[in-house]
Amino acid sequence: MVGESEQEVVVTFRDRAASVAKNGLRRWIYAAKPKGKFYQYRSALSFFYLLVFFALPLIQLNGMPFFMLNFPEGKFIVFGNIFWPQDFFIFAVAMITFIIFIALFTVIYGRLFCGWVCPQTVFMEMVFRKIEWWIEGSPNQQKKNNNGELTAGQAIKKTIKHIAFLILSFLIANTFLAYIISFDSLIKIIKEPVEEHTILLTGLVFFTLLFYAVYAFVRDIVCTTICPYGRLQGVLFDKDTMQIAYDYNRGEPRGKLNKQTERKIGDCIDCTKCVQVCPTGIDIRNGVQIECVGCTACIDACNEVMKRIHLPTGLIRYASENEIAQKKKFHFNGRMKAYTALLTVLTIVMSILVITRKNVDTHITRVKGQLYQEVGNDSLSNLFDAKVLNKTRNEFNVEMKLEDLAGEVKMVNTKETMLKQESVNELTFFICINRKEIHKRSTDIKVGIYKNGKKIQTVTTVFLGPFI
């Protein structure tokens, strides 16, 4: 950990990343604890976020997890509804919608997501950072200890902190695993011998160490260098994007506070409080920077100082560049309107796909290589195969009926009509139609699929007749 005086950071505009010292080594960020209404709002939102994150795998609906993303088996449960690879087109539309949403959201609100609901920010600032403050003391105390000789007391505190980090990382890794295989399956695996699940345990250990490394050592570098969204936002911002900005027209020229004389310079008293609380170590007064995650810590710090010296708050605030430079009010430009229109259309399409999605999906095809058969003196029959995907967790019987034509469906094996849960069921049957109904070589016919006397799907297939 390499320290660097705050004076070097705030006097001139930086010529390197905030997390890199002059000698090229890592500059550790000792972010002070913010105080203010935005931090209180973020704390409340984070509490709700963490509650949902840890509680969601425990919730079940109709005997199923309320939310599960089982990638190995290709089974996804969202709000109690099962989605299979056959529903991939819904996820494709949802992914496109999400990308458009991210673009629209960033164009309008900048990195609001990063500062308020990003898992990295929430866990780092609201969980791990607070644990660190509680065990090792304030950021100034931590900096002093780390730059001096390590005492026995400090070593004990650091050991306790890293053990706590490891335990919490293990809990997070297990929670993510519960999202994939369900909480019930996780408990079952825990009770079983370790040697039966060595691959799963290896993955669990890997992600535990990964989370531990991120929150104990990597930290702000995730937001400033690794995160792809952090790199993307730089090309999405424009002068109308709302972001955390320093009002340089009001704040400059900055200077120290002198209560003995009337202040004739800008409102910024150069206290550097905004720099001290920044989790990525930047000086917001140098303008918009890619490292800013929009956490509002600098707003709270600056507002606290402004109140103390009896100056208006909002020297650092949510504002667009045009609002600061030209004092224009926020407005929707053409790009924002286009994104909004596209997002609205995609949301409607995705909603329709989800609403009209069927829990039973049937595909009927005529058995290849088979011609029609004559049945008695007045009927023809074809042999068909049906693949019926039962997406539910229940077993039930289905019935097939011919629609719009005089005829009947004869199952090869009546026991086959029982559909197994969460599986593809194959049914074989004959369709017999009155010869008078067949007027050409290939006739499109409709077959209704019924569950408990209620039609759940209509499938179109082709019936092969004689040359006429």
PEQUI-V85788 format. One record per residue. N is the residue number from 1. PHI is phi in whole degrees, -180 to 180 (NA if undefined). OMEGA is omega in whole degrees, 0 to 359 (* if undefined). D_FIRST is the distance of its C-alpha to the first C-alpha in Angstrom with 1 decimal. Layout:
[[N PHI OMEGA D_FIRST] [N PHI OMEGA D_FIRST]]
This chain:
[[1 NA 184 0.0] [2 -114 180 3.8] [3 -85 178 6.6] [4 -154 184 10.0] [5 -65 181 13.3] [6 -65 182 15.2] [7 -60 180 18.2] [8 -67 183 17.0] [9 -80 191 16.7] [10 -98 184 20.1] [11 -72 182 22.4] [12 -126 179 22.9] [13 -67 186 22.6] [14 -65 175 19.5] [15 -116 180 20.0] [16 -158 178 17.1] [17 -63 184 15.5] [18 -62 182 13.8] [19 -92 181 10.6] [20 -119 179 10.6] [21 -82 182 10.1] [22 -60 181 13.1] [23 -83 177 12.1] [24 87 179 11.8] [25 -87 180 8.2] [26 -64 172 6.5] [27 -100 184 6.4] [28 -72 181 5.6] [29 -94 175 9.1] [30 -105 184 10.5] [31 -76 177 14.1] [32 -73 181 16.8] [33 -76 179 19.8] [34 -74 173 22.6] [35 -139 180 26.2] [36 150 186 29.3] [37 -68 180 31.9] [38 -66 179 29.9] [39 -66 177 27.3] [40 -66 178 30.2] [41 -62 180 31.8] [42 -65 179 28.8] [43 -65 179 28.4] [44 -65 179 32.1] [45 -65 180 31.9] [46 -67 177 28.9] [47 -61 177 30.9] [48 -64 180 33.8] [49 -60 182 31.7] [50 -67 178 30.2] [51 -61 179 33.7] [52 -65 183 35.2] [53 -60 183 32.6] [54 -83 184 33.1] [55 -91 186 36.8] [56 -58 179 38.1] [57 -64 182 38.3] [58 -83 185 40.4] [59 -82 177 43.0] [60 -126 179 46.1] [61 -137 182 49.1] [62 56 178 52.4] [63 77 180 50.8] [64 -119 172 48.1] [65 -59 179 44.4] [66 -68 181 44.1] [67 -148 179 41.3] [68 -154 178 40.4] [69 -123 183 39.2] [70 -89 183 40.4] [71 -67 180 39.4] [72 -59 181 40.6] [73 -95 180 44.1] [74 67 181 44.2] [75 -120 183 45.1] [76 -127 178 43.6] [77 -117 180 44.6] [78 -126 181 44.1] [79 55 177 45.6] [80 83 179 47.8] [81 -104 182 49.2] [82 -87 175 48.8] [83 -120 182 47.9] [84 -115 177 48.5] [85 -55 178 47.9] [86 -66 178 51.3] [87 -96 186 49.8] [88 -59 182 47.2] [89 -61 177 48.7] [90 -67 179 47.7] [91 -67 178 44.1] [92 -63 178 44.4] [93 -64 179 45.7] [94 -63 180 43.1] [95 -67 177 40.3] [96 -62 178 41.9] [97 -60 181 42.3] [98 -65 180 38.7] [99 -64 178 37.6] [100 -63 179 40.0] [101 -61 179 38.8] [102 -60 180 35.2] [103 -63 180 36.4] [104 -62 183 38.6] [105 -61 181 36.1] [106 -69 179 33.5] [107 -60 183 36.1] [108 -87 190 37.2] [109 -113 178 34.2] [110 64 185 31.2] [111 -98 177 28.2] [112 -59 178 29.8] [113 -60 183 29.5] [114 -60 186 25.7] [115 -78 189 25.3] [116 -110 187 27.9] [117 -131 178 28.6] [118 -63 180 26.2] [119 -55 180 25.2] [120 -61 181 21.5] [121 -68 182 21.5] [122 -61 182 23.7] [123 -68 183 21.9] [124 -68 188 18.4] [125 -84 186 19.5] [126 -102 181 22.5] [127 -123 186 21.8] [128 -66 180 18.3] [129 -63 181 16.8] [130 -68 176 19.7] [131 -62 180 19.4] [132 -64 177 15.9] [133 -61 183 17.3] [134 -66 184 20.3] [135 -89 187 18.6] [136 -99 179 15.5] [137 99 183 17.0] [138 -67 178 16.4] [139 -56 179 13.3] [140 -64 179 13.8] [141 -67 178 14.2] [142 -62 181 11.0] [143 -62 180 9.0] [144 -64 181 11.3] [145 -67 183 11.0] [146 -71 180 7.3] [147 -90 178 7.8] [148 -109 178 11.0] [149 -77 182 12.8] [150 -78 178 12.9] [151 -91 180 16.5] [152 -63 179 18.9] [153 -63 179 19.1] [154 -66 179 15.4] [155 -63 178 15.5] [156 -64 180 18.6] [157 -63 179 17.2] [158 -64 179 14.3] [159 -63 178 17.0] [160 -62 180 19.3] [161 -63 183 16.9] [162 -70 174 16.3] [163 -65 177 20.0] [164 -62 178 20.9] [165 -62 180 18.8] [166 -65 179 20.6] [167 -63 180 24.0] [168 -66 177 23.6] [169 -64 177 22.6] [170 -64 178 25.7] [171 -65 179 27.8] [172 -64 180 26.8] [173 -62 178 27.5] [174 -67 178 30.9] [175 -66 176 31.7] [176 -62 178 31.3] [177 -65 178 33.4] [178 -64 176 36.0] [179 -66 183 36.2] [180 -90 186 37.2] [181 -111 182 39.6] [182 86 183 40.5] [183 -67 180 39.7] [184 -61 178 43.0] [185 -65 179 42.2] [186 -63 179 38.7] [187 -63 179 40.4] [188 -62 180 43.0] [189 -66 180 40.5] [190 -61 182 38.6] [191 -77 183 42.0] [192 -85 180 42.9] [193 -58 183 42.0] [194 -61 185 38.6] [195 -65 178 40.2] [196 -82 184 42.0] [197 -139 183 38.9] [198 -65 180 36.5] [199 -65 180 35.6] [200 -64 179 34.9] [201 -65 178 32.8] [202 -62 178 30.8] [203 -64 179 30.1] [204 -65 178 29.2] [205 -64 180 26.7] [206 -60 183 25.2] [207 -72 174 24.9] [208 -62 179 23.5] [209 -68 178 20.7] [210 -65 179 20.3] [211 -62 179 20.1] [212 -61 180 17.7] [213 -64 181 15.3] [214 -63 187 15.8] [215 -84 180 15.4] [216 -94 188 12.7] [217 -129 186 10.3] [218 -71 172 12.0] [219 53 187 13.2] [220 -63 180 13.9] [221 -65 175 14.1] [222 -59 183 17.2] [223 -75 187 18.8] [224 -89 187 17.9] [225 -130 190 18.4] [226 -85 188 19.9] [227 -62 180 22.5] [228 -66 179 25.9] [229 -67 177 27.2] [230 -62 178 24.4] [231 -79 182 25.6] [232 -67 187 29.2] [233 -61 180 29.2] [234 -63 181 28.7] [235 -96 180 32.2] [236 -101 180 33.9] [237 -67 166 33.2] [238 -138 186 36.0] [239 -75 176 37.0] [240 -102 180 38.6] [241 -70 177 35.6] [242 -77 183 34.6] [243 -152 175 30.9] [244 -79 188 28.7] [245 -135 176 29.6] [246 -95 180 29.6] [247 -81 184 33.1] [248 -69 178 32.9] [249 -64 180 36.7] [250 -88 188 36.4] [251 -86 184 33.1] [252 -99 352 33.5] [253 -73 182 33.7] [254 -82 179 31.1] [255 -174 182 31.1] [256 -65 181 30.5] [257 -79 176 33.0] [258 -130 184 36.0] [259 -72 183 38.3] [260 -82 183 41.0] [261 -126 178 41.8] [262 -71 184 42.5] [263 -80 180 39.6] [264 -113 178 40.8] [265 -112 182 37.5] [266 -68 184 35.4] [267 -78 180 34.3] [268 -73 182 30.5] [269 -95 175 29.6] [270 58 181 26.2] [271 -83 180 24.5] [272 64 178 21.5] [273 -60 181 21.7] [274 -65 179 21.9] [275 -77 184 18.4] [276 -66 182 16.9] [277 -93 184 18.2] [278 -71 181 17.6] [279 -71 177 15.6] [280 -110 171 15.0] [281 77 182 14.2] [282 -93 174 17.5] [283 -106 184 20.2] [284 -62 181 23.4] [285 -72 177 25.5] [286 -85 178 24.9] [287 101 181 27.0] [288 -66 181 26.8] [289 -133 185 23.6] [290 -64 181 23.1] [291 -76 182 19.8] [292 -67 181 21.8] [293 -99 176 22.6] [294 70 185 25.2] [295 -85 177 23.9] [296 72 181 25.9] [297 -61 180 23.2] [298 -68 178 23.7] [299 -63 180 27.5] [300 -62 182 27.4] [301 -64 182 25.3] [302 -69 180 27.6] [303 -62 178 30.8] [304 -62 179 29.9] [305 -68 181 29.6] [306 -61 178 32.8] [307 -65 183 34.8] [308 -67 182 33.8] [309 -101 174 35.1] [310 62 173 38.0] [311 -118 181 37.3] [312 -61 176 37.9] [313 -76 178 35.1] [314 93 175 34.1] [315 -62 169 32.4] [316 -115 186 29.8] [317 -160 171 31.7] [318 -75 180 32.8] [319 -164 175 34.8] [320 -88 178 35.7] [321 -63 178 35.4] [322 -65 178 39.2] [323 -67 180 39.3] [324 -75 187 37.0] [325 -75 186 38.6] [326 -113 180 42.2] [327 57 176 42.3] [328 -90 176 43.7] [329 -77 180 43.7] [330 -62 178 42.0] [331 -148 178 44.5] [332 -81 176 44.9] [333 -89 184 45.2] [334 -61 181 47.0] [335 -65 179 44.0] [336 -63 179 43.1] [337 -65 180 46.8] [338 -65 177 47.0] [339 -61 181 43.9] [340 -63 180 45.4] [341 -63 180 48.8] [342 -64 179 47.4] [343 -63 179 45.2] [344 -63 180 48.3] [345 -62 181 50.4] [346 -64 179 47.9] [347 -65 178 47.5] [348 -64 180 51.2] [349 -61 181 51.6] [350 -64 179 49.0] [351 -63 179 50.6] [352 -64 180 54.0] [353 -62 180 52.7] [354 -70 182 51.2] [355 -66 184 54.3] [356 -88 180 56.8] [357 -64 183 54.9] [358 -100 176 57.2] [359 -79 176 56.4] [360 -125 183 59.1] [361 -120 187 59.1] [362 -119 174 62.2] [363 -126 183 63.1] [364 -116 177 66.8] [365 -136 177 68.1] [366 -74 180 71.5] [367 -62 183 71.6] [368 -68 177 71.8] [369 84 181 74.9] [370 -105 174 77.0] [371 -89 177 80.0] [372 -72 176 81.6] [373 -121 176 84.0] [374 -89 180 87.3] [375 -117 183 87.7] [376 67 183 91.3] [377 -101 189 93.3] [378 -131 184 91.2] [379 -133 175 87.5] [380 -125 179 84.7] [381 -136 173 81.5] [382 -128 177 78.1] [383 -95 185 75.6] [384 -125 169 72.0] [385 -114 176 68.6] [386 -128 172 66.1] [387 -107 184 62.4] [388 -114 179 61.4] [389 -91 176 57.8] [390 -95 184 57.5] [391 -86 183 54.1] [392 -90 179 54.7] [393 -98 182 54.3] [394 -118 173 58.0] [395 -97 179 61.0] [396 -158 178 64.1] [397 -86 173 67.2] [398 -122 178 67.8] [399 -129 180 71.1] [400 -113 180 72.0] [401 -133 177 74.8] [402 -76 182 76.3] [403 -112 173 76.4] [404 69 179 78.9] [405 -136 177 81.1] [406 -81 181 83.7] [407 173 181 82.3] [408 -150 178 80.2] [409 -109 180 77.2] [410 -115 180 78.0] [411 -72 176 75.1] [412 -68 178 75.4] [413 -138 185 73.9] [414 -64 180 73.9] [415 -71 183 71.1] [416 -71 184 68.7] [417 -74 175 68.6] [418 -82 182 66.1] [419 -87 176 62.6] [420 -76 183 59.8] [421 -71 174 56.7] [422 48 182 53.7] [423 -156 176 55.5] [424 -93 182 57.7] [425 -108 179 61.3] [426 -105 179 64.1] [427 -120 177 67.6] [428 -121 185 70.8] [429 -158 173 73.8] [430 -102 170 77.0] [431 -114 179 77.8] [432 -107 182 81.5] [433 -128 176 83.0] [434 -61 183 86.5] [435 -56 182 87.8] [436 -66 181 89.0] [437 -83 184 85.4] [438 -99 184 84.5] [439 -117 179 85.6] [440 -153 184 83.5] [441 -59 180 81.8] [442 -119 182 78.3] [443 -124 175 78.0] [444 -75 179 74.9] [445 -126 180 74.9] [446 -116 179 72.7] [447 -118 178 71.8] [448 -90 178 70.6] [449 -104 186 68.2] [450 -120 175 69.0] [451 -126 182 67.2] [452 54 178 69.4] [453 81 181 71.9] [454 -111 181 69.4] [455 -72 181 68.6] [456 -112 180 64.9] [457 -165 173 65.1] [458 -121 184 67.6] [459 -119 178 67.2] [460 -100 177 69.2] [461 -141 185 70.5] [462 -116 177 73.4] [463 -106 183 76.7] [464 -96 179 78.7] [465 -120 179 82.5] [466 -75 172 85.4] [467 -66 182 86.2] [468 -117 * 88.4]]
